[in-house]
Amino acid sequence: MALADARAICPELATRPADLAREAAALGALRRWAGRYAPMVATDGVDGLMADISGVSHLFGGEQDLRGDLHARLERAGLAAASAIAGTRGAAHALARHGGGVVPDGRLAEGIGHLPVTALRVDHGTAEALARVGLSRIADLIPLPRAPLARRFGAGLVLRLDQALGAQAEPVAAEPDTPHFGVRMTLPDPIGLQADVMVGLMRLLERLCHKLTLHRMGARRLRLELRRVDHGTVQVEIGLARPMRDPTRIAALFARGVDEIDSGFGIDALRLSAPLTEPLAPEQTGGAGPALRHEDALADLLSSVGNRIGFDRVLRLLPAESLIPERSFLLAPAAYTAPETLPPRAGAPRPITLFPPEPVVVTTTGTPPACFRWRRMRFSTLRATGPERIAPEWWFDDPAWRTGLRDYWRIETREGPRLWLFVTPQSQDWPGPGGARSWHVQGAFA
């Protein structure tokens, strides 16, 4: 019913927004657990599971005992469930949602005949049309000829009815399980030396990377769990700057964390898993070897630094579509972005270092100034190139650009530094000595 109607009946009704993603994940976990009862288990709608228990029930003492064991385990886990066992998937679906039970072989029509026609998984319009002509139960449909039913109510009704009665096959098609990237090793004798742990880790990495290769995946995060003989657990986790499945390079990143663990009275089991993976296609390692080695070396450097200070603190510059100097680049985590080359740009070059505008003291006037002081140092202009006029972006209200246009000059000084100076020609907000316009330094060239 509608929520407003439900609150009218029960004002104290407690509600909670549905979390469809978490519900689907919980149902998927329950599907994997139900594999103890059948080799083929599939999801049935958004709130149910369907298992093919053909040839399995005798292992639990019969169908009734199997159903009882299922309910007992779910009840101990705090889950309330309704279940049914029937000879067809349609009959089991209908009975499970209308009371449950077990339908003996050869008695499908009798077992589900008392159920409403909505149990046949037909749409709401078809169910209402059947009710208007007095066909409200499945038993009312069974003796009727199929051709008139199909002509009046559609072929979907006849298909669902025949599937429930076994006239049409409807096998259980289980979804393929998501590959689990985890391996483990149990040791006959406890170990405690770093070298011994690294040897065991290397063996686990070879097995895990082989599994990743089969699925064309690469690890982005790996977790090593070490079980001590006192039943304690030590964990070492690393991240990778890009998907990887090279055991040697990954083992080098684990060395620092393994060296810091407390092995206690010894370690008797190791477990390695990759909780975060990404697709990684095979790479050509022939003629383009040097370029690939350089890329791998950079990824190893980012991984090493990121595991020490955090991947969100290792940043790279990316180009941005803006002529404003301080908005012409973006800072992004290097581990989660790909490098981008600067697009070819016509016009004056940009300085290698940018900083907030710093005022200079003009000692000899001119355009640009012939002599000036900056950061307590005296400079003389040797060569100057400019001006390059940059207008503020009117769609951004940037306080630093409220003074309007800027004329930028590239200045080569006699003292050596090559600076990027600008002046605001139309502004009187920054008056210099004697009413002259003030100059500012915003960058330095290499």
N, C-alpha and C positions, 0 to 999 in steps of 0.2 A: 504494500500500500504506500501511498505518498507519506512523506515525513510529517506533513501538517495533520493528516488524518490520524497518524499514530500518536502524535503529541496530544491531540484532542482526546483520545481514549486514555492515554497514560501520560499525564503532564510531567511525571518524574522520570520519563524515559531518558536514558543516557545514550548519547550518540557519539560517534567518532568517524572522522573522514576515512574513507577507504584508501588503503595504500596498495594499489594493484601490483606494483613492482615487487614489493616485499611478499605479498600473498603468492605471487607466481613463483618467487624463489623458494618460499616455504613448501609449496606444493611440489616443486621439483626435488627438494631434499626428501620429502616424504615418498616420492616415486622411487628414488634410489634405495630408500630403506625397505620399501615393499618388495624389492627384488628377492628377499628371503622367502617369499611365498610363490613366486612364479618367475620364469625366465623372461617373460614378455609383459612389461607393465607400461601403460601409456596414460597420459592425462586424458580425462574425460570431461570436456568443458573447462570452465574456470574454477570449479570447486570439487572435482572428483578425479578418481583414478580407476582404470580398468585393467584387470590382470587376466591373462589366459592361464588358468590352473589345470589345463588338460593333462592328466597323468601325474599330477602332483599331490592331490588331496590325500591319497593313501599314505603319504609320508607323514601326515599329521594325524592319522587315524580316521580320516573321512572328512567330508565337507563341513559338517557341523563342528567338528573339533578344530578344523582349520579356521573357520569363522570365529569360534570362541577364542582361540589363541590370538587372532588378530585384534579383537576387541579388548582383550585383557592387556596386551602390550600398549595399545593406544591409550587405554584408561590410565595405566601407570605413568605414561608420559604426559597426562593432563589433557588429552585430546578426546573430544566426543565425536563419534562417527556413526554413520548408518551404512550398512553393507547388505549386499544380496548376492546370491549365487544362482545362476541360471544357465541354460544351455546356449543362449545367444547373448551377444553384446547388448542388443536393444532391450531384451527382457531384463537383463541385470541392471541396466541403466534405469529403466522404468520402476522396477521394484525397489531399488536402493533409495530412490527419492520419494517413495510412497509407502514407507513402513519397513522395508527390508524383509529378509527371510531367505529360504532356500527352496528352489523349485525342482522337484525330482525330474529325472529324465522322462521324456515323453508326455509331460503334463504342462507344457508351456501355455497353451490356450487357457487351461483352467487356472494356472498360477497367476497370470496377469490379466485375465478377463475382467476382474472387478475394478481395475484401475481406470482413471479417467483418460480420455483420448489425448489430453495434454502430455501424458507420460510417454507418448510415442515420438516426442521431439519434433512436433509439427509447430508451425507458426501460430501466433495468436488469432489471426484472421480465420485460418482453417478451422481451429478449435471452436470459434464462435459460430461459424457456418454449420458445423456438425451439430452443435447444441441446439440451433434453431430448428433443425429437423428431427430432434429427439435422439440423436446418436451421441450420447454422453460418455459411454463406457467402451472399452476395447472389445468387450464381448458382443456389443451391438454391431461392430464392424466385421467380425470374423466370418459370419455366414453370408455376408453380402457378396455379390459378384464383383470382381475387381474392375471390369471395364466401365460400368456406370460410375463407380467411385472415382476412377481416374478422370473421367470426362467432367464430372461435376466439381470435384474438390482438388484436382491436380494429381499428377503422377507422384509427387513427393509423399503424399499420404499413403498411397499403395506401397511405395518403396519402404517406408518406415514400418508399416504393418508387416510386410513380408520379412523384413530383417528381424523384427522382434519374434516372429513365429518360426524362423529358421528357413524360410523358403528362399531367401536371398542371403548370400554369404556376406559377413562383415567382420573380417579378421581384426585382431588387435595389432596395430602397427606402432610399435614402441619407438620413441624418438631416440636418436643416437646420443649416448652420453657425452657430455663435454669432456675432452681429454684432461686428465689430471696430471699435472707436471710435478711429480714428487717421487723421490726414491728414498730408501732407508737402508740401514746396515746395522746389524746386531753383532757385537764383538764377543768372542769367547772369553777374553780376559780384558779387564779394564786398562785404559791407556790414560796418560796424563801429559805427555810431552807435546809441545807444539808440532814438532816434526811428525809425530805419529798421527795427530789430528789432521794435519795437512795431507798426509798420504791417504787417509780414509776419505777426506773431502775430495781429493782428486779422483778417486774411484767413483764416488757418487756423481761428480760433475760429468765424467765421461758418459755415464748411463743417462743422466738427465739431458745432456746436450744431444745425445743420440735420439732420445724421444722427441726433443724439440725439432731436430732435423727432419724426422719422419712427418711431422705436422707442419713443417715450414713456418715455425714460430721462433721468436727470439725472446729471451728473458729481459725484462726491464728492472725487476726487483727479485732478489733471491734471499731466502731465509734458511739459516743453518741452525738446527736445534740439536743440542748435545744433552743426552740424558746421563746423569751421574748415578753412581751405585747407591747413593742415599736417596734416590728417587727425586732429586732436584733436577731442574732443567735450566740450561744456559742457552741463550739465543744470540746469534750474530746475524744481522741483516744488513745488506748492502743494496745500493741502487746503481743503475747503469745509465750512462748518458744517452745511449741508443741501444736498440735491440741487439743482443749478442748471444752466441752459443759456442764460444771458443773456451774450452776448459782451462787452458793455460792462462789466458788473460784474466779470466774470472777468478781463478785461484789466487792470483797476485793481489787482488783487491780484498780478499778475505784474510790475508796474512796479518794485518794490523789488528783486526778484531779478534782473531784466534789467539794472538799473543797476549791479549788482555783478559782472557776468560779465566775463571777460577774453576779448575777441574775437580776440586775437593779430593775425595778418596779415589777418584778415577772415573772415566767415562766408558760406558758399556754399550751405547747405542748412538747412532747419528742419523739424522733425518734432514734431507735437503729438498726444498720446494721452491717453485717459482710462482708466487701469488699474482704477479703482474707480468703478462706476456703481450707481445705484439707480433703481427705478421712480419716475417723476414724471408724474402725470396732468396734463392741461391745466388751467389755473386761470382762473377768471373775473376779469377785470380791469375790470369796469364800475363799478357803484355802490359796491362794497366796496373801492374803490381806496385810500383812506387807511389802512385796516387792513392791506392787503397791503403798502403801502409801509413801514409801521412794521415789519412782520415781516421784510421784505427788508433794511431798514436794520440790524436787530438781527443778522440772519444775516451781513451784511457785516462788522459789528463783530467778531463771534465769529471769522469767518474771518481777519480781519486780525490780531487778537491771537493766535489760535491758531497762525498761521504764524510768528509771532515767538518765542513762548515755549513752544509745544507745546500741542496740543489737549487733552492729558490734564491740563493745569494750569489750564484755564479751566473752572471748576466752577459749578454752579447748585444751589440748595437745592430738594429735593423733600420733600413731606410724608410722614411715617411714622406708622404706627398705634401711638402710644405716648403716655401721659400724662406720662411722665418728661421733663422739659424738654430734657435733653441728648440724648435719643433720639427726639425728636419730629420730626426732620428727617434727610434723607440728603443726602450730597454726591455728585454725579454729574457726569461730563464734559458740558458744555453742548452740545457738538457731536454727541453720540450719544444724547441724551435729549430728550424733548419737555417743554415747560413744563407744569406741573400747577397748577391752582388749589387753594387750601386748601379742604377740605370745610367746610360750615357747622358751627360748633362752638358748643355752648351752654356757658355758664360764664364764668369770669373771663378777661379778655384776657391775652395773653402779651407780654413785653417785646420790643422790637425788637432788643436786643443781649443775648446770653447769654455768660457766661464762667464759669470754675470758681468755686465758692464762695470768697468772701474774707471773713475774720472782721472784725467791727466791735467797737469798744470802747464799751460802754454806759456813759454818764456819768450819765444819769438813768433809773432803772428804770421799767418799765411794760410793758404789752403792747399794741402794740409799744413799744419804748423811745422816750421823749420826746426825749432827746438822745443822740447817739452820734458817734463819730469813725470815719471810713473814708477810707483813702488819705491820711492826714495832714490831713484836712479835717474841720471840725466841722459837724454837721447837726442841725437841729431839726425834729421831726415837726409838719407843719401839718395834714395829713389822712391817714387810714389806712383802707384797705378790706381786709377779710379776717375770719377766716383762710380760706384755701383749703387743705384737707388733701389731700396726695398720698401714697399708699402705695407702697412699693417693689414692683417686679415680682418675685415670688418665684421665677420660672423663670430669672431672671438673677442670677448671683452678682456683683453690682457692689460693689466695696469702698467706693465713695463713699456707698452707700445702706445699709450695714450698721447704721447707727445707727437705722434704722427710719423711722417716719412723719415727715413734715415739714409744718409749718403755714406757708404763704406769705402775705405781706402786701404790698399795694401802698401804698407810702409816698410822699406828696408833701411835700417838705421846703420850709422857708421860704427856703432858699438857691437853690431852683430845680430841682435834679435830682429826677426821679421814679424811685425805686428799687424793686427787688423783693427783699424780705428774707424769710428763713425761720428758723424755730427748730424743733428736734427736741424735742417735749414730753416724751417718755418716756425720753430718753437722758441719761446722766450722763457720756458720753465727752468732751464738750466743755464743761467747767465754766467759767463766767465769773467775774468778780470777786465775791467774797463768796458763792460757791457758786451764783450765778445761772446759768441756762442761757445759753449763748452764742448770738448771732445772727450770721447770715451774709448777705452780699449776693451774688446770683447773676445779676442782670440790671438793665438800665436801660430805661425807657420813653422814647418820643420826647417 
